[in-house]
Every structure is written in structure tokens, then in C-alpha cells.
Amino acid sequence: MPCRRPGWLLVVSLLVVLPSVGRSDPLPHSAPVPGGIAIIALPGEMSIPPLVYYEGNRVMVRQRDNRWVAIVGIALEAQLGGHTLQVRRGTHPPQPVPFTVHAKEYAVQHISLQNRRMVNPTDDDLQRIAREKTRIEAAFAHWSDTAPRDLTFLPPVAGEFSSPFGLRRFFNNQPRKPHSGLDIAAPQGTPVQAPMAGQVIDTGNYFFNGQTVFLDHGQGLITMYCHLERIDVKPGQHVARGHSIGTVGMTGRVTGPHLHWSVSLNRTVVDPMLLLAAPDSPPSASTASSSNQR
């Protein structure tokens, strides 16, 4: 999914910041950076679940250590400096909870594409892309009140992490939006599994993304799987953790078979590595520059 151009560097320094979450913790790995996740302790009573909003979007909340915490996705384009959550409880006025964003730098990636339409689409292509953007945004805006049981994902496919999240990208030397997901290189036809239980909210064939599946895992946590060869699920279907949703392919804008995996929290794409149960080190910039990409 395309992303707006960021000011590349940020870190979130919270009014109340919880320590980074260990690998056995059911919460995500805390990485308060652009494209990262901030875990923010909230004021107030445990008996009253709060409604939390950030940039006008509803935010996931969880219980931890006898208090509520907000699990906040931070946009790649977030500005340096102060940000604010709005916490609402019953009929009380919204309570602001401030935090600050600090720095992270993302690598640069150059990709050569033979299909020039995937770099400079035609007018008809642009109309299609605009329609598809609206559909993608609607999928990421989906909200269900049921919270996921935990927030640790299985890898959706067995393969090499070939291109990390957040890369500043150039297609045929032309600057484009940063990389909005994690690419996993695998042979065509390799099964793709749901990394967590969820509901299929949409499927389709998109100009850039190719054959795509969207899963809703609850409370604004949405995942997207692109470039599939085959889709094995239908909208409305509930899938268990590990259930096959399709196979790796080369549809859409690609230079080789791989899965593009995006994760969205509160309508904001974040680094999928932060939700893996035991994340490995991301690929280096040199590795990412030569791998098969969307």
C-alpha cells in the first residue's frame, strides 16, 4: 500500500512509557519510532475500559500490570515533537495523554523494472489505482471491538526476509513512496498462512498489489498479503492461526516471487517485525536493494 513521504526520523518519548516488551510478552515489541508501535500506559481506573483516539482514529487498548495501555501505530510521516492521545471514559471530557516522537532512519533502495507502466502508469491505470486506493483504505479503516487474544504473529510464509519495512524507494531512478510492508522471498506456490486468527474482510486483484487478501484481527489490527498466485479464502470467512489463505506468486508490481506483508494499526502501517513472536534481524540495505520487490 502506498505511504506518504515522511520526515524519516522519529522516536516516541512518552509521558508514561512502558519498557520494551520481551519476546515472551503478549504485547508487541515496543519501538516508538516512525512506522513503529508505542505502548502507552493510560491514567484512570481499571474497571472502566477507555476509548482512545490518535489523529482521529480509534486505538487498540489492552490490560497490563493492572492498568490499561494503548497500542499505538505511528505513521512513517509523523512529525518530530509532541503528539497527543485523547482518552475518553464515559461522559467525562477527553483526557489528553502527550508523547513525543524521536528518530529512526530508513535505508534507500533502487529497483529496476522492465514494465514501464508499473513506474509511469497510463491515465486508465491511474483511474484504476485511484479506485483501488479507496478500497484499500476502507479495508485498513475496518474496526471490530473484539480484541485479539495476544499480539504475536507467526511468520505468514517460510522464506527469507528480503526487503524491510520503511525503505525509501526509487523505481528506475524515480523516487516513490516508502516501502509499506515486509517482503518475504519464497518460491511461487509456497503456502501463505494466517499469522493470527482473524476474519477475511476483502480479497481482490490490484494493479500494484496483485492478488491480495485482507484480514481483520480485531481493534484496528489489519493485515494485507500481496502478489499471491492463488487466493484460498473468501470475504467474511473466519480463519484460524496457521490457516492457509493462498500461495506466493508474482502478480502486480514485482520482479520475482515473494509475499508483500503489511500490518496496520489505527489505520497506520507499521513494521510487521514488531509483532513477530521471535523477530530476526531485518535484511541489510545491500540485500534489500537486489531482492524481489513490490
N, C-alpha and C positions, 0 to 999 in steps of 0.2 A: 504494500500500500504506500502511496507517495506520502512524504512528510514535508512540512515547511522547513525552510533553511533556518538553522539555529544560530545563536551565538554559541560556539561549540563548547564552552567550558562552564561548568556549574557544579556546586556541591550543596547539599541542603543542611544547614546548621539549624537545628530545631530548638524551639523554646523548651520543649521537653523531648529529648532524643533517647530512644532505647538503644542499647548496644547492638552491634551487628549480631544477626541471628546465626547460630551454628547450624551445621548440616543436618542434625537430627531434629531441629526445631520445625514445627509445622508452619511457621511463617516464612515468607520469602527471605532471601539474603538481603539485608539492608544495604542499599547503595544509593544514598541521596545525591544523585548526580543527574544531569540531563539524560533522559532516556532510562533513568533508574527508578528505584522504588524507595520512598521514605516511609518509615514505620514510626508513627507519631502517637505518643501517649496522650489521652484526652482527659480533661477535667470532668468532674461530676460523679454521680452515683452509678454503681454497677447495675442496680436494679432497673435503670431506665436506659434502654438502648438509644444511643444518639443517632440523629440524622446528620451526616457530614457531607459538605459540598466543597469542591475546589474548582475554581474557574467556571462556576455554574453547573458542574457535573457532580452527580452523586458518587460518593466514595465508599468503598468497602470498609466495614468495621469488624473487628474480632475481639474476643476476650483473651487477655493475657495477664497473668500475675495479678488477678483480682481487680483489673481495670480494663476499660475499653481502649483499643488502639485503632487508628486509621491506617489503612494500607493504600498509599497514595502513589499513583503513577505520575511521573514528572516528564513533561514534554521535552523533546530534543531542542526545541526552540525557546525554552523558558529563559527569561532574562535573569541576569545576575541580581542579587539583592533580595529584598523582603517579599515574601508571599504569605498568604493567609488562608487558613481553613475556616469555614463557617460551621459551627456546631450547634445543632438545634435539638432541644428537648421539650416535648410537649408544647405548651403555649408560651414558654419563656422566650425572650428575644434571642436571636442568634448570638452565640459567643465566639469571638474571633480567637483563633489559635495561630500565632505567627510562626513562620520559619524562614530560613534564609537559604538561598541556593549558591553553591560553590562550584569548583572547576573539574572538568574532565575533558580530555582531548581525544578525538577520534582520528583514526588513520585515514589516508587518502587511497582511493582505489581507481585504477584506469582499466576500462573494459572495451574491447574491440568487438563490434557486432557487424556481421555481414548484411543483415536485413536492415536497410536504412530506414524503413518505416518504423522500426522499433526505437529509433533515435529521433527521427523527424516525421511524426505521423501525418497522414493526409487529413484534409478537412473532414472527410467522412469518419476517419479513425478518431479524430478529436471529439466529434459528436458522440461516438460510441463510448469513448473514455469518460466523457462528462457524465453520461448516463450511469456508467458502471461506478464512478466515484460516489454518486449519490447512494447507490445500492450498498457499497462497501461501508460508507459512513453510517448508514442505517443499521447495518449488522453490528458495528462497533458501539453504537448507541444503545443496543439492547440491554435491558435491565431485568433481572429476576431477583426476588427478595431472598430466595434460599441461598445460604452461604455454602461454599464448598467445604467438605469435611476437613481437608487440610490444603495447604498451598504449595505442595511439592509435586512437580511433574516427573513422569517418566520421559526419556527421550522419545520423540514420536517416530523415529526411524533409526535403524542401525546404520551408521555411516560416519564419515569424517566431517567435523565442523569446518566447513571450507570458507566461509565468509562471515565475519562477525557483524553484530548489530552496530549501527551508527556510522558506518563508513561514509566519508564524503566522496561522492562518486562522479566519475567522468566517463561518459559513453562516447567513444570515438572522439575523445578530447573535448567534449562539450559537457559543462557542469550540469548535474542533475540533482534531484532530491537525495538526501542521505538514505542509507540502507535501513529499511524499517523492520528488519527481522533477522533471523539467523538462518544461514544456508547450511544444509547438510547434504553432502555429496554421497550418492548411493546409486547402484545400478538401476536402470529402468526396470520397473516391475517389482521393486522391493516393497514389501508391505509397509504402510503407514498406519500407526496406531494412535488412538486417543490417549494423550498423556495423563488424562484425568477424566473422571466421569462427567458427562455433560449432555446437552441436547443440541442436535443439529438445527441451526437457525436459518441457514441458507447454503445453497450449492450453486455452481454456475461455471460458465466458460468465459473468461475475461481476456481483454486484449493483451494487457501486460502480464497478468497473473496466471493465465491459462485456466485449466480445470482446478476449481477451488472449493474448499469446504470451510464453513464457519461453525465453531462450537461455542455454546454458552455454558460456562461452568458455574455461574452464579455471582450475583452482586457486582456486575460490571466487568467480570473477568471473561474476556472473549479471546479465542484463538483462531488463527487463519492458516490454512495449509494450501500452498500454491504449486502450480506446474504439474499437477497429478496426471498420470497416464489414464487412470480409471478412478471413478468415484463409486464407493460401495455403500453409501448411506443416502438417506432422503431427509428433506426438511421435516422437522417435528419428531424425528426419531431420537430416542434416548440411547446413549452408548455408554458402556462401562469402561472403566480404566483398562487399557490394553486392547480394546475392541478395534478391529480393522476398519478404517474409514476410506481406504483407497490404496493406490500404489504410486510410487515415484515415477515421474515422467519428464517430458521435455516440452510441455505446452506453454504458450505465452512467450515472454521475452527471456530466452535462455541461450546459453552456449553449450550446454551439456545437461545430462540428467541430474537433478537434485531436488530436494524439498526446500522451499522457502517457508519458514515458520514465523509467524508474527503473533505477539501477545499484546493485548490491550487491556489496560486498567483505567477506569473512569474516562473512557474514550480517548486514551492516550497510549500510543505504542511504547512499550518498554522492552528492555533487554531480556529475551527468554532465558538466558543463562542464569538469571537471578532466581528463577523458580524451579530449576532442575534440582533433583534430590541430592546429587553429588556432582556439581558442575566441574568440568575440566577447564583448563586454561583456554582462552579464545585463541584462534589462529593468529599468526603474526601478519603484519601488513604485507610482507612479501608473499606469504602463502595465499592470502586473500586476493592479491592482485591477479593471480593466474588461475584461480578456481572458476568453476562454472557458476554463473550468476544470473539472477533476475535483475 
